[in-house]
């Protein structure tokens, strides 16, 4: 009998992604008003997104969710956990 193996996908943040990455949001590292606003923009847990572009100084991250494009600040992008 072969041993049972569990493979975990490594969780990253939006800030760690390469341009063009297609990922799924697995966690929001914030609560309250910011988390509600992100969910209203379509950036809740389970949402699939694409990283479209990063500004030259890596201060703004542009992601596509569904049919909307959302610009996130670097701090907010660093709070959103994703996986492929």
Secondary structure, DSSP 8 states (H G I E B T S, - for coil): -----------EEGGG--TT-EEEEEEES--THHHHHHHHTT-STT-EEEEEEE-TTS-EEEEEETTEEEEEEHHHHTTEEEE-
